[in-house]
Amino acid sequence: MRFAGAVAILVLLGAAGAAAQTLDLSGDLSLQARWYPQSPAFPGQRSHTGGVVVEPTVYADIAQGASFTLTALYRYDSADSQRTHADLREAYLLMHGDRGETSWELRLGIDRVFWGVAELHNLVDIVNQLDLVEHPRDRPKLGQPMAHLTVSGDWGVAESFLLPFHRKRTFPGRGGRHRSGHPIGDSALYESGAGERHVDFALRYSNAVGPLDFGLSAFAGTSREPLFLAGRQSGPPQSADTPLIPYYEQIRQLGLDAQLTTGPWLCKMEAIHRRGARNLLGEEEDYSAFIFGLERTLYGVFGSRADLTPLAEWLYDGRGHRATSVWANDLFVAGLVAFNDVHGTELVAGVLGDLRHDFRSMNLELKRRLSNSWLMRLEAIVNLSTDPRDLTYHGRRDSFLGVELTFSF
């Protein structure tokens, strides 16, 4: 974040702390390591990496119906200088109240917002930028400056967002694993003349009708997904050292996410229609994309205390071979085992397959509490096959085994 913004946040935090009726400090301290069995594809890449992540949260209850929350993140990585970074995930003033039978809530500052129901990827989730150096499966988010108003009642929940600043996506550096075939520059280009200061808008309405939970959303502004332009003035990149420059377009998106609960079955869907985006050929093309998912929980499998939840998701982009998204035509099949023991042990195993390219990967994750404060997490992504014809080949070729120990305070 820029210096002036950081100073403003510190002033707000100091004022909040001085006036606080309640002041709480919590957070996580994580020790992480990864091992990559494949030989490095580029000079400077390592087979082993280690790091430390600190993510503290300060909460101040400053007045009746008002509070301040600050969550910061700092990561140190031994191999990738781009992965060593800091970010304000949250730094917002929350005010709330009631007006008749309607409740309202206003958040001003930096926050994270999540939309969607799918497990692997969320098409409709567009407010925050991805912090892609954190994990290759694009879950973590950068903090987004916003004014977020929520109004709710028996009729549902209506949310409006004013987003005055665009965050650039983070990418692995030259020495990082899961990087693209060409290094990605730190600078960015924008379709809007206002650049990163273009003001974006978003709306969402959500409700539950019987067994159906749904959300309708709309977004107008700077895309969170960049195109990439060659660093040279003309022609395609001539060498592996030619940098790529992210280019962010002006788009309009309509989204729908829904979950239907019928007995033990959950049926999930996410769909978007986007206008203003360019395809892989550089041509502007309006398109639709969707995710369909199905899951069911089996309780007490084989007479044990464990519950098994098998699930399947299909992700499809209507642009076909012209799609710029990695999720163009993919199938994900997985199972979650909750052992229901005192340690809260959970195991997730899944297989991801690209139906257009010869790409298959196995995903494994094991989580277990070691004590009230310590959590262990083991993760493995094992690529069973990769396709050099896939434009995302270099970013998806690396298998890895990771271990993480987290202390919560």
C-alpha positions as CSV (number, residue, x, y, z in Angstrom):
1,M,0.0,0.0,0.0
2,R,1.2,3.5,-0.6
3,F,2.8,5.6,2.2
4,A,-0.1,8.1,2.6
5,G,-2.6,5.3,2.9
6,A,-0.5,3.5,5.4
7,V,-0.1,6.6,7.5
8,A,-3.9,7.1,7.4
9,I,-4.5,3.6,8.6
10,L,-2.1,4.0,11.5
11,V,-3.8,7.2,12.5
12,L,-7.2,5.5,12.4
13,L,-5.8,2.6,14.4
14,G,-4.3,4.9,17.0
15,A,-7.6,6.8,17.3
16,A,-9.5,3.5,17.5
17,G,-7.2,2.1,20.2
18,A,-7.4,5.3,22.3
19,A,-11.3,5.3,22.2
20,A,-11.7,1.5,22.4
21,Q,-14.0,-0.1,24.9
22,T,-12.6,-3.5,23.8
23,L,-9.2,-4.1,22.2
24,D,-8.4,-7.7,21.1
25,L,-5.2,-9.0,19.5
26,S,-5.3,-12.4,17.7
27,G,-3.7,-14.0,14.7
28,D,-1.6,-16.7,13.2
29,L,2.2,-17.4,12.9
30,S,3.0,-20.1,10.4
31,L,6.2,-21.9,9.5
32,Q,6.1,-23.3,5.9
33,A,8.2,-25.4,3.7
34,R,7.9,-26.9,0.2
35,W,9.7,-29.6,-1.8
36,Y,9.5,-29.7,-5.6
37,P,10.6,-33.1,-7.0
38,Q,10.9,-31.9,-10.7
39,S,14.1,-30.3,-11.9
40,P,13.8,-26.5,-12.2
41,A,12.6,-25.3,-15.6
42,F,14.4,-21.9,-15.3
43,P,17.7,-20.7,-13.8
44,G,17.5,-19.6,-10.2
45,Q,14.7,-21.9,-9.2
46,R,15.2,-24.1,-6.1
47,S,14.0,-27.5,-5.2
48,H,13.3,-26.6,-1.6
49,T,11.8,-23.4,-0.2
50,G,11.0,-22.3,3.3
51,G,9.2,-19.3,4.9
52,V,7.4,-17.6,7.7
53,V,4.0,-16.0,7.6
54,V,2.6,-13.6,10.2
55,E,-1.0,-12.6,10.1
56,P,-2.1,-10.6,13.2
57,T,-5.6,-9.1,13.7
58,V,-6.4,-6.2,15.9
59,Y,-10.1,-5.6,16.8
60,A,-11.3,-2.5,18.6
61,D,-14.9,-2.0,19.8
62,I,-14.8,1.8,19.8
63,A,-18.4,2.9,20.4
64,Q,-22.0,1.7,20.4
65,G,-22.5,0.2,16.9
66,A,-19.0,0.9,15.7
67,S,-15.7,-1.1,15.6
68,F,-12.4,-1.1,13.8
69,T,-10.6,-4.2,12.4
70,L,-7.0,-4.4,11.1
71,T,-5.5,-7.6,9.6
72,A,-2.0,-7.5,8.2
73,L,0.1,-10.1,6.5
74,Y,3.8,-10.5,6.1
75,R,5.5,-13.4,4.3
76,Y,9.2,-14.2,4.0
77,D,10.2,-16.7,1.4
78,S,13.7,-18.1,1.1
79,A,13.6,-18.6,-2.7
80,D,11.3,-16.1,-4.4
81,S,11.8,-12.3,-3.7
82,Q,8.4,-11.6,-5.2
83,R,6.8,-14.0,-2.7
84,T,8.3,-12.1,0.2
85,H,5.8,-9.4,0.6
86,A,3.4,-7.5,3.0
87,D,-0.2,-6.6,2.6
88,L,-3.1,-5.0,4.5
89,R,-5.8,-7.7,4.2
90,E,-8.3,-5.7,6.3
91,A,-8.3,-2.2,7.8
92,Y,-11.9,-1.0,8.0
93,L,-14.3,0.9,10.2
94,L,-17.6,-0.9,10.7
95,M,-20.8,0.9,11.7
96,H,-24.2,-0.9,12.0
97,G,-27.7,-0.3,13.2
98,D,-31.4,-1.0,12.7
99,R,-34.1,1.0,11.1
100,G,-37.5,-0.5,11.7
101,E,-37.3,-4.1,10.5
102,T,-34.3,-3.4,8.4
103,S,-30.7,-3.8,9.5
104,W,-27.8,-1.9,7.9
105,E,-24.0,-2.2,8.0
106,L,-21.4,0.1,6.5
107,R,-17.7,-0.8,6.1
108,L,-15.2,1.9,5.1
109,G,-11.6,1.0,4.4
110,I,-9.8,-2.1,3.2
111,D,-11.6,-5.5,3.3
112,R,-12.0,-8.9,1.8
113,V,-15.2,-10.2,0.3
114,F,-16.1,-13.7,-0.8
115,W,-18.9,-14.7,-3.3
116,G,-19.6,-18.1,-4.6
117,V,-20.5,-21.7,-3.7
118,A,-18.0,-23.9,-5.6
119,E,-15.0,-25.6,-4.0
120,L,-12.2,-25.4,-6.6
121,H,-12.8,-22.0,-8.2
122,N,-15.3,-19.1,-7.9
123,L,-16.4,-17.4,-11.1
124,V,-18.6,-14.8,-9.5
125,D,-16.0,-13.7,-6.9
126,I,-14.7,-10.5,-8.5
127,V,-14.4,-7.8,-5.8
128,N,-10.9,-8.6,-4.5
129,Q,-7.7,-9.2,-6.4
130,L,-5.9,-12.6,-6.1
131,D,-2.6,-12.9,-4.2
132,L,-1.2,-15.4,-6.6
133,V,2.2,-15.7,-5.0
134,E,0.6,-17.2,-1.9
135,H,-0.8,-20.3,-3.6
136,P,-1.1,-21.5,-7.2
137,R,-4.8,-22.4,-6.8
138,D,-5.8,-18.7,-6.4
139,R,-7.6,-18.7,-3.0
140,P,-5.8,-15.9,-1.0
141,K,-6.9,-12.3,-1.7
142,L,-5.3,-8.9,-1.5
143,G,-7.1,-6.3,0.6
144,Q,-9.4,-4.1,-1.5
145,P,-10.2,-0.4,-0.6
146,M,-13.9,-0.1,-0.6
147,A,-17.1,1.4,0.8
148,H,-19.4,-1.5,1.4
149,L,-23.0,-1.0,2.4
150,T,-25.2,-3.9,3.4
151,V,-29.0,-3.7,4.0
152,S,-30.9,-6.7,5.1
153,G,-34.5,-7.7,6.1
154,D,-37.0,-10.5,5.6
155,W,-36.8,-9.7,1.8
156,G,-33.1,-10.7,1.6
157,V,-29.7,-9.0,1.7
158,A,-28.7,-6.2,-0.7
159,E,-25.0,-5.1,-0.9
160,S,-23.4,-2.2,-2.8
161,F,-19.7,-1.6,-3.3
162,L,-17.7,1.5,-4.3
163,L,-14.2,0.4,-5.2
164,P,-11.9,3.5,-5.7
165,F,-8.6,1.7,-6.4
166,H,-7.4,-1.3,-8.4
167,R,-4.9,-3.8,-7.0
168,K,-2.5,-5.5,-9.4
169,R,-2.3,-9.2,-9.3
170,T,0.8,-10.7,-7.7
171,F,2.9,-13.2,-9.6
172,P,5.9,-15.4,-8.8
173,G,9.3,-13.9,-9.6
174,R,12.0,-15.2,-11.9
175,G,13.2,-17.6,-9.2
176,G,9.8,-18.7,-8.1
177,R,8.1,-21.9,-8.9
178,H,4.7,-21.9,-10.7
179,R,5.9,-19.0,-12.8
180,S,5.0,-18.4,-16.5
181,G,7.3,-19.1,-19.3
182,H,8.1,-15.4,-19.5
183,P,8.8,-13.2,-16.4
184,I,5.9,-10.8,-15.6
185,G,6.9,-7.2,-15.1
186,D,6.0,-5.1,-12.1
187,S,4.3,-2.4,-14.1
188,A,0.8,-2.7,-15.6
189,L,-1.2,-1.1,-18.4
190,Y,-4.9,-0.1,-18.1
191,E,-7.6,0.4,-20.7
192,S,-9.0,3.2,-18.6
193,G,-7.2,6.5,-18.7
194,A,-7.7,6.7,-15.0
195,G,-5.5,3.7,-14.6
196,E,-5.5,2.1,-11.2
197,R,-7.7,4.9,-9.8
198,H,-10.7,4.1,-11.9
199,V,-13.8,3.8,-9.7
200,D,-15.5,0.4,-9.9
201,F,-19.0,-0.5,-8.8
202,A,-20.5,-3.8,-7.7
203,L,-24.0,-4.9,-6.5
204,R,-25.2,-8.2,-5.0
205,Y,-28.6,-9.4,-3.9
206,S,-28.9,-12.7,-2.0
207,N,-31.7,-14.7,-0.4
208,A,-32.9,-18.1,0.6
209,V,-36.2,-19.5,-0.7
210,G,-37.0,-22.9,0.8
211,P,-34.1,-25.3,-0.1
212,L,-32.6,-22.7,-2.5
213,D,-29.9,-20.2,-1.6
214,F,-28.9,-17.8,-4.4
215,G,-27.1,-14.6,-5.1
216,L,-27.3,-12.2,-8.1
217,S,-24.4,-9.9,-8.7
218,A,-23.2,-7.2,-11.1
219,F,-19.8,-5.6,-11.6
220,A,-18.7,-2.7,-13.7
221,G,-15.0,-1.6,-13.8
222,T,-11.5,-2.8,-14.1
223,S,-11.0,-6.5,-14.6
224,R,-9.1,-8.5,-11.9
225,E,-7.9,-10.9,-14.6
226,P,-5.1,-9.3,-16.8
227,L,-4.2,-10.0,-20.4
228,F,-0.5,-10.1,-21.1
229,L,1.3,-8.0,-23.6
230,A,4.9,-8.6,-24.8
231,G,7.4,-6.1,-23.4
232,R,8.7,-5.3,-26.8
233,Q,7.0,-2.8,-29.1
234,S,6.1,-5.2,-31.9
235,G,6.0,-8.9,-32.7
236,P,5.8,-11.8,-30.3
237,P,8.3,-12.4,-27.5
238,Q,11.6,-13.3,-28.9
239,S,13.2,-15.0,-25.9
240,A,12.4,-16.5,-22.5
241,D,13.7,-13.3,-21.0
242,T,11.2,-11.0,-22.6
243,P,8.9,-9.8,-19.9
244,L,5.1,-9.8,-20.1
245,I,3.1,-6.7,-19.1
246,P,-0.3,-7.2,-17.4
247,Y,-3.1,-5.3,-19.2
248,Y,-6.4,-4.7,-17.3
249,E,-9.5,-4.1,-19.3
250,Q,-12.8,-2.4,-18.5
251,I,-15.5,-5.1,-18.2
252,R,-19.1,-5.6,-17.2
253,Q,-20.2,-8.8,-15.5
254,L,-23.4,-10.4,-14.4
255,G,-23.2,-13.3,-12.0
256,L,-25.4,-16.0,-10.5
257,D,-24.5,-18.4,-7.7
258,A,-27.0,-20.9,-6.3
259,Q,-27.0,-23.9,-4.0
260,L,-30.0,-26.3,-3.8
261,T,-30.2,-28.6,-0.7
262,T,-32.3,-31.7,-1.3
263,G,-31.9,-34.1,1.6
264,P,-28.2,-35.2,1.7
265,W,-27.5,-33.8,-1.8
266,L,-26.1,-30.3,-2.5
267,C,-26.4,-29.0,-6.1
268,K,-24.2,-26.0,-6.8
269,M,-23.9,-23.6,-9.7
270,E,-22.0,-20.5,-10.6
271,A,-22.5,-18.7,-13.9
272,I,-21.3,-15.4,-15.3
273,H,-21.8,-13.4,-18.5
274,R,-19.0,-10.9,-19.2
275,R,-18.7,-8.1,-21.7
276,G,-15.7,-6.1,-22.7
277,A,-13.0,-8.7,-22.3
278,R,-10.6,-9.8,-25.0
279,N,-10.0,-13.5,-25.8
280,L,-6.7,-15.3,-26.4
281,L,-6.5,-13.9,-30.0
282,G,-6.7,-10.3,-28.7
283,E,-10.3,-9.8,-30.0
284,E,-13.1,-8.4,-27.8
285,E,-15.6,-11.2,-27.2
286,D,-18.6,-11.3,-24.9
287,Y,-18.8,-14.8,-23.3
288,S,-20.4,-16.9,-20.6
289,A,-18.9,-19.4,-18.2
290,F,-20.3,-21.7,-15.6
291,I,-19.5,-24.2,-12.9
292,F,-21.8,-27.1,-12.0
293,G,-21.2,-29.1,-8.8
294,L,-22.7,-31.9,-6.9
295,E,-21.9,-33.3,-3.4
296,R,-23.3,-35.6,-0.8
297,T,-22.3,-36.3,2.8
298,L,-22.2,-39.9,4.0
299,Y,-22.3,-40.1,7.8
300,G,-20.6,-42.7,9.9
301,V,-19.0,-44.6,6.9
302,F,-18.2,-48.2,7.6
303,G,-19.6,-47.9,11.1
304,S,-17.0,-45.4,12.2
305,R,-17.3,-41.8,13.5
306,A,-15.9,-40.5,10.2
307,D,-18.0,-38.7,7.6
308,L,-17.2,-38.8,3.8
309,T,-18.3,-36.1,1.4
310,P,-17.7,-37.0,-2.3
311,L,-18.1,-34.1,-4.7
312,A,-17.7,-33.3,-8.4
313,E,-17.4,-30.0,-10.3
314,W,-17.3,-29.2,-14.0
315,L,-15.9,-25.8,-15.0
316,Y,-16.5,-24.5,-18.6
317,D,-15.7,-21.3,-20.5
318,G,-17.8,-20.6,-23.6
319,R,-14.8,-19.2,-25.5
320,G,-13.3,-22.7,-25.9
321,H,-9.8,-22.6,-27.3
322,R,-9.9,-18.8,-27.3
323,A,-10.4,-18.7,-23.5
324,T,-7.8,-16.8,-21.4
325,S,-8.8,-18.6,-18.2
326,V,-7.0,-21.7,-17.0
327,W,-10.4,-23.1,-16.1
328,A,-11.6,-23.5,-19.7
329,N,-13.0,-27.1,-19.6
330,D,-12.0,-28.9,-16.4
331,L,-13.4,-31.6,-14.2
332,F,-12.7,-31.9,-10.5
333,V,-13.6,-35.0,-8.5
334,A,-12.7,-35.1,-4.8
335,G,-13.6,-36.6,-1.4
336,L,-13.5,-35.0,2.1
337,V,-13.1,-37.2,5.1
338,A,-13.9,-35.6,8.5
339,F,-12.7,-38.0,11.2
340,N,-14.7,-36.3,13.9
341,D,-11.9,-36.8,16.5
342,V,-10.7,-34.5,19.2
343,H,-8.0,-33.3,16.9
344,G,-10.4,-32.2,14.2
345,T,-8.5,-34.3,11.6
346,E,-9.6,-33.7,8.0
347,L,-8.4,-35.3,4.7
348,V,-9.2,-34.1,1.2
349,A,-8.1,-36.0,-1.9
350,G,-9.1,-35.0,-5.4
351,V,-8.2,-35.3,-9.1
352,L,-8.3,-32.4,-11.5
353,G,-8.4,-33.0,-15.2
354,D,-8.3,-30.7,-18.1
355,L,-10.7,-32.0,-20.7
356,R,-9.1,-30.1,-23.5
357,H,-5.4,-30.7,-22.8
358,D,-3.5,-33.7,-21.4
359,F,-3.3,-32.4,-17.9
360,R,-4.1,-34.4,-14.8
361,S,-3.2,-33.6,-11.2
362,M,-3.8,-35.2,-7.8
363,N,-4.5,-32.9,-4.8
364,L,-4.1,-34.1,-1.2
365,E,-4.5,-32.1,2.0
366,L,-4.4,-33.3,5.6
367,K,-5.2,-31.0,8.5
368,R,-4.9,-31.9,12.2
369,R,-4.8,-29.9,15.4
370,L,-1.8,-30.7,17.6
371,S,-3.1,-28.7,20.5
372,N,-5.5,-25.8,21.2
373,S,-2.9,-23.4,19.6
374,W,-1.1,-25.5,17.0
375,L,-2.3,-26.8,13.7
376,M,-0.5,-29.0,11.2
377,R,-1.3,-29.0,7.5
378,L,0.2,-31.2,4.9
379,E,-0.4,-30.6,1.2
380,A,0.6,-32.2,-2.1
381,I,-0.2,-31.4,-5.7
382,V,1.1,-34.2,-7.9
383,N,0.9,-33.7,-11.6
384,L,0.1,-37.0,-13.3
385,S,0.4,-35.6,-16.8
386,T,1.2,-32.2,-18.4
387,D,0.7,-31.0,-21.9
388,P,3.4,-28.6,-23.4
389,R,0.8,-27.4,-25.9
390,D,-1.1,-25.9,-23.0
391,L,-0.4,-22.2,-22.7
392,T,-0.4,-22.5,-18.9
393,Y,2.1,-25.4,-19.0
394,H,5.0,-23.7,-17.2
395,G,2.7,-22.5,-14.4
396,R,1.2,-26.0,-13.9
397,R,4.2,-28.3,-14.5
398,D,5.6,-28.3,-10.9
399,S,4.4,-30.8,-8.4
400,F,5.1,-30.1,-4.7
401,L,4.8,-31.4,-1.2
402,G,4.2,-28.8,1.5
403,V,4.1,-28.8,5.3
404,E,2.8,-26.0,7.5
405,L,2.8,-25.5,11.2
406,T,0.5,-22.7,12.5
407,F,0.4,-21.2,15.9
408,S,-2.8,-19.3,16.7
409,F,-2.8,-16.6,19.4
